[in-house]
Amino acid sequence: MQIKLNLKVLYVEDEEIVREPISEMLSRKVSSVVTATNGAEGIQKYLLESPDVIITDIKMPVMDGFEMIQKIRESNPFIPIIVTSAFDFKDYLKKSIELGINKYLIKPIERTVLCTAIDDMVQLLELKRSVDKYNDILELLFGMAKLSVIMAESDSMNIIDNQFLKFFGFENRESFYSKNASVFQFLNDLEEKEFIYNPSMHGYWLDIFLKNNGIENNTFLNCNHQDGDGQYFLRFKSMRNQNRMAIIIGSSAA
C-alpha cells in the first residue's frame, strides 16, 4: 500500500464529472483533499483550510481560475499552483507566466501525470522550507558580532535541573510545569526577552542544560567564545517551522 504524502491539496473545478474522479485520485496520493466549485469558493476554502498546494481549472462560473490565483498570489506568492485546462498551454502562456503558475496539465488528466505533478510540487515546498530555514539562520548571524547560536530541536529539550529553575525564578519542577506545558514552549514564550548570563554567577546552568539534553542533538553556529567568565546576553528565538529553537549567546547586545 502506497504511503500518502502529508499534504493538503485544494482542488477547484466546476464540473462534477471531472471533479469527483480527480478528487478520488488525489485522495490516494495525499492526506487531505479540499474541493471547491469555482474561484470565489476556492478563495474561501484557501483562507479556511490553508492548503499546501492548489490545483484549479481556468474557466469556471462566478470567478475563473486566473482571477482566483491573482487574488491568492497577492497574499501568498509562493504557494505551488497547478492549472488544468482543455486548452493548450500556449493559449494561456502570458497569463500563466504573469501569475507564476507552477504546472499546467491538459485535460483529460491521466493519473501518472497528476502524481508526477504533485511530486514536483512537494520538491518545490521542500526547497522553500529549506530556504526559510537558512533565512532564519542568516537573520540571526548577519550584523551580530561575537556570538554563538545553538540550534536545538524541540523534542531534545525536556530535562531541567535546579540551576535552570533558579535562573528563571522557579522554586521547583512542580511550579515550572504548573505554568508551562514544556521546556520548548517556555523558551518560545521568552522570545521578546533578553537575559544577562554570567556563568560564574549563575552556575553554568546553560552548559549543564545542553549536556543533560543531549549536546550532540544541537547544532552550534558561529561559535566565538569570550575568554574567561565574562558576562553574556542570552536570547531565545523559535524558527518558522515551530520545532527548532535558536539559543543566542553574545558578548554584547546586537
VOVEXRO-650731 format. One record per residue: residue in one letter; x, y, z of N, C-alpha, C, O in turn. Coordinates in pm, whole numbers, plus 50000, padded with zeros to 5 digits. Atoms other than C-alpha are relative to their C-alpha. Example, Ala and Ser with C-alpha at 12.3 -4.5 7.8 and 13.67 -1.06 7.14 Angstrom:
BEGIN
A500894988150000512304955050780500905012050000501945011850066S499184988149994513674989450714499235010950073499745022050090
END
This chain:
BEGIN
M500844988050000500005000050000500885012550000501785013950082Q499214987950011501395033649897499755009450118498615011750156I500124990449889502105057850182499625013649943500245018549849K500474987150049500235090350134500965011250041501585010750147L499224988149968502075123350122499255008350103498035009950093N500614991449899501435145450423499805013949939500595023049961L500214988250082499945172450203498515003049993497694993949978K501384995950019496725192350187499875007149865500565017049840V500194994550135495545199849832498615006149987497614999850022L501274993650035492835224549735499774998049851500585002349769Y500315002850140491185213149410498745007649961497685005450019V501114991450042488935238349231499594996249859500374997749764E500505004550131486795225148945498475000650003497854995450095D501464998249999483215233948847499244987849948498094985849986E500705011550058482365202048653500134987950091501224982750113E500005011349907481355174248889500564987449937501244979650003I499555012050069482075147748627501534999349991502114988549976V498534999449997485725159348632500495000150144501464993350179R499544997849862486005169548998500024987150082500984984750156E500095011949916484905136449151501134989949973501784985650069P498915009850021487375112648978501395005550031502244998150081I498704994149968490305136849013500185000850152501274998250203S499944999649853489485141749382500324986250056501094984950151E499745013749956489475103849421501464996349976502094990150061M498595002750029492875101249252500905007050099501875001250149L499194992249906494265128649475499964993950140500974993650209S500155005449865492915112349791500844987450021501144983850134R499125011749989495025081449714501475004350009502324996450050K498624995150005498135102949681500365008450122501485007650171V499714990649893497835129049959499064997850118498034991150106S500765002549876496505130050315498685007650008497765003250077S501224991949990493865157150263499695006949868500575012949806V500454993450122491845169849966498795008650034497805003750088V501104990549981489615200749986499545004349861500375007649776T500504996650133487345208449690499175012850003498605016550105A500834988250020485645239749557499484999849857500094993649770T500665000950130483355245449259500215012349912499805012449796N499674988250080484515279949144501065008250074501415005050188G498924992249942487165306349211499645006950129500475007750220A500414993049878485175325349472499974990450119500444993650228E500015010149894484575293849672501424995250029501764991950143G498615004049983488205284749613500755009250096501525004550179I499364990449911489365316549786499544997750144500354998150237Q500525002749866487095309250083500654987750061501064987850177K499395012349950488445273950114501505002050026502044996450122Y498584997149979492015286650077500225007050134501145003450209L499874992549874491535310850368499684991350120500294992750226L500435008549888489825284750586500954988250022501224984550136E499295012749991491985254550509501525001049994502224991650034S498554998250016495495268550438500654987949932501474981149993P499445011650071496345242250174501475001849969501995013049970D498604999650040499895233350074500155002249850501115008449805V499974999450147499115230949700498605003049950497614998650009I501284997250064496335244449476500004994249860500954996049784I500245004750137495025226949165498685006249955497675004950023T501214993150040492495246848965499774999849849500715000249770D500424998050139490575247848639500075015049970500195023250062I499974985850037490585280648445498595005549982498195014850052K501334994850031487095285548303498974994450095498654982550093M501005003949902484535285048583499035011550020499385023049997P500964989249972481375304448674500385007650126501245003250203V499824991349883481295332148938501375006749999501455019049994M498634994750008485085336448932500884989449935500904977949979D499175009950068487535319848694501294997350078501605004150176G498815004249928490755303048797501095010550005501755012150108F498954989950002493095330948690499715011450097500625016450163E500344989349906491195357248891500224995350144500705002950228M499775005749867491285334449195501494999750032501915003650141I498565000849979495015328549152500595013850026501445015450114Q499494986349983495675365949118499765005050142500645011250202K500334995549864493915372849449500824992450105501274998250203I499225007949905495695344449628501475004049995502135004750099R498604996150014499075354949489500305013350070501455015850106E499784987249931498615389549647500444997750144501205005850199S499645002849861498955373649991501014988750012501704987550114N499085011549993500965342449907500624997749862500064990449781P499365001550132503365344949611500714986749980501204984149870F499175012050007504975311249687499234986949997499814976549965I500725012749995502195285449720500004993549861499665000149763P500005006750130502555259449441498594999049942497654995250011I501305000250067499715261649188500104992349869500974994949785I500125007850123498785236548918498705004249930497645004349993V501184996350078496385247748644499634988449908500504982349846T500505010150093494215223148450499115006749896498365015949928S500824994050106492585231048116499914990549881500804982449857A500155007650125491245215347798500735007049886500865001449777F499314992350103493135242147605501504998750016502014996350125D498555001349999496785241047511500645011350081500105022350090F499304990449914499275259047737500315013149928500265023849988K499634987950074500275283447461498885010249998499135022149982D501154990850000496755298147475499995008950125499405019750125Y500004992649873497395309647831501425003050048501635006050165L498594998749963501185312947827500295013050074500865012850183K499684986849941501415350347901499405001350140500085005550234K500684998649871498855349548183500614990650104500764994350220S499435009849908500385318348336501345004850055501655003050173I498704994849957503835334448346499805011650098500495012450199E500254988449914502445366548497499584995850141499945002350239L500545004349870500715347248777500904989750070500594985450181G499105009649937503605323448846499414986250013499574979750116I500525013749998501805291248756501174990250001502134991749925N498905009549987503995261848856499884987949907500884981849872K500195011750086502455234648639498695001749923497725007449973Y501184998950086499965232248353499674986049948500504979949880L500405013350041498035199948289498845000749902497865007749927I501045000250101495945193147980498974989250033499324977750061K501085009849979492565176448031499824991549873500084996549763P500225007549875491745147948042501334996450067502314993450000I498765001749923494315142848317500204985350035499334979050094E499665013749966495995109148350500564999350142501145008950192R499575001649862496785095348694501505001850017501945008650109T498544999049987500535092148635500475014449984501415018750051V499644985950022500725127948507499675008250124500455016850166L500424992849879498815140748812500954997050115501345006050189C499105003849890501025121149054501385006349983501985010850081T498714993750027504185134148888499955014950033500905020350090A500164985749971502875169848913500015002550151500625012250197I500024998649854502185165249286501404998150057501825005650146D498635002349954505675151149340500885012249973501725015950055D499244987950034507125181749164499695011350098500585018850137M500384989549907505155204749394500594997350139500955006750211V499385003549871506465185949700501465004450001501955009650102Q498624995650008510005192849582500115015250014501035020350078L500024985449986509145229849550499805004150145500475013250195L500274996949859507755230249904501224997250087501555005150176E498815003349922510835212950043501115010149978501835013750071L499014989850031513065237949867499685013050074500585019450129K500404987749930511075267050012500264998950150500735008450212R499785002049856511235252350363501495000750032501885006250135S498564999549981514975247950326500495014449995501325018450077V499614985950012515355284150214499565007750124500315015950177D500504993249880513175296050504500884997150120501175005950201K499175003849886515315276550750501315007749999501735012950103Y498724993250007518535291850626499835015250009500735022250055N500274985749981516955326450609499915003350148500405013750192D500064998249854516165322550979501405001450057501695010450136I498645000149947519795314651048500765012549957501465018650038L499304988250049521115342850829499565012650073500375021350104E500514988549927518855367851002500645001150138500885012150189L499375000049869520415357351331501475004049993501975010950081L498554998450005524015358551213500465013349946501445018849994F499544987750062524245389550996499945011750097498925014150162G499954987949916525325420451186500144997250147500005006450229M499885003349857525865402151512501394994450024501664982949990A498615004149979529505400251616500134992750133499374995050227K499645007149879530975377051877498794993650069498424997250180L501095007249937528085354051941500044985449960500724981649864S500225014050033527185317351942498514997849983497705003450058V501395003750020523935303351806499914984950009500594977749936I500195014449982522825269051923498604996649949497615001350004M501285004050057520085253351709499574986850064500194976550040A500445011849927518175228751926498634995649952497755003949929E501295005450039515325205851825499065000050120499494998050234S500974998949890512135209152029499924987350084499784988050206D500145012549925511995172352122501274996050075501284985950145S498775003149926515565173152256500125008150128501105006850200M499964991549880514735198152533498914995850097497775000150085N501015004449905512985181052820500544997650141499784994050231I499425002349867515415178253113500445013450060501235020750000I499614987649931515725207053360500494996550140500064986650199D499475002449866517635209553688499785012350086499165022050042N500224989149905517695232453990500625013249954500065023949978Q499364987750047520105257253830499165006749891499035018949889F500914994750102517795261253530498815006850068498465018150034L501184994849931514825266453762500335013050074499565022650070K499604988349923516685291453981500235012049910499835023249943F499704988950092517865312253684498715006749953498665018949939F501254994450052514285316453560498965002750109497815005950079G500864995849890512775321953906498944990050043497894994050093F500955010149955511035288753976500554992850124501764990550135E499585006649876511095271454315500334985349977501274980050037N499805014350023510855235854182499364996149867498775004449797R500565004850126509775214253888498495001149997497905003849892E501474999349994506165214054006499515014049965498535015549892S500434986250030505915251953994500255003449853499505011249794F499724997550142507505252053648498914993949912498355000649826Y500965006950087505155226153496498555003750030497665000649952S501364995149976502105241353664499665011849910498495015049890K500214988350086502595271153431500424997649855500095005549767N499445002450134504305255553127499784985749956499994976350033A500255013450054503395226252905501304992749969501364980449979S498745006250036507005220252801501125010250011500875022250022V498844991149997510515234552813500045008549873500325020449878F499994992750127510285243852444498985011350000499285022549956Q501044989649996507025262752496500405011550091500155023250060F499544989749906508525281252794501035009149933500925021349941L498974992050065511595292452597499435007949883499855019249856N500644993150111509425301252299499285012650048499285022849979D500714988549945507385324752520500955011150044500525022450068L499014990049959510625342752616500635007249881501605014749897E499354995250121511355352652255500275015150000501275019449944E499834985450000510945390052315500915004950113501145017050125K499234995949883513125389952628501504997349981501914988649904E498555001950000516875393052681500474998750144500045006250232F499515002849865518735379352984501515002550007502235000849909I498574999149973522125386853135500454986750061499904982250161Y499545013249955524025354353178501495000850031502325003049943N498625000449955527205352953383500274986050055499794982650164P499825014049958528405316753406500504998250142500044989350213S499455001649865530395321853727498975003350106499014997950217M501034996249904527395338053897498784990849994498144988350095H501245007550021524625316353750500224985049990499344977649946G499795014349985526235282453797500134992049871499914979949872Y499815007250126526915273753433498784991549964498914980749907W501195008150023523295262253407499804996949852499284986249819L500225002350143523265265953027500844988349949500354980049872D499155011250039526215242352982499404986850047499354977049972I500595012249943524555216853210498704996549927498424984849901F501275002250071521195221453034500264993249865499564983849829L499695005750132522765213852694500514985750013500144977049933K499475013549982524655183552824498904990350040498834979149990N501105008649955521585169653001499054996449887498474985549886N500955002050110519515173252684500664995149872500084996449764G499355006050115522005156752451500675010349912500135014349809I499304989450072524545182052332500244996149854500395004849768E499785004350137525055160652022498795002549911498905002149789N501204997150077521475168751916499915014649957499005018449883N500044985750029522265205751891501075003949899502144997949895T499064995050099523985224651610500525013550044499755022650073F499374987649956526445251851704500485007849878501175002349793L499634991450112526925280751463500785012150048500455018050151N499284987649975529465308751462500465001050145500225011150211C499665000749859530905298751797501245008450031502365003350023N498914991149962533065328551901499905002550150499205011750194H500134998949855533535324152274500925010750057502015013150006Q499154990749927534845350452510501014992350084500814980650118D499045005849907537905343652718499515002550143498955013050174G500344998149859537305338253088498524998450026497794992649945D501385001649957534005340353272499255013249988498705018150086G500634987050019532605372153122498494999450003497904988750021Q501454998849998529035384253109499474999749857500055005849767Y500585001950133526815374752813498555005050000497925006450105F501444998750012523425383752681499474986749946500174979749873L500605012850036521085354452627498605002549947497785009150011R501334998750060518085352852393499564986749940500374977849915F500575012050059515765326452251499115004049883498405014049888K500844997350117514095325251912499574986949937500414978649903S500485012050068511865298251765500045002249849499805013249801M499934999250145512275290551397498604999449939497634995850007R501314999050065509475294451143499274986749995498044986449994N500685012950007508805257351127499524995150137498954984250149Q500575002349867507995258251502500514987650072499904983650172N499475011449924510095228151605501505001050025502134991250065R498594997649974513575243351632500165013150077499445022850051M499784988449917514885268151885501455004849984502384996849991A498664994250002517855291751847500285005950138499555014650185I499534994349874519675298552173501175008949965502205004049918I499024990150046521685330352115500785005450119500215010950214I499144995249892524645339052337500995010049939501715006849845G499104989950056526565371052274500725007950107500295008450223S499194992449904529205392852435499495014150018499865021050113S500624986649988527215424852372498704999949925498554992149831A501314999850063523655433552271500125003949854500895012749818A499964997250144523015433251895499025011049966498905014949850
END
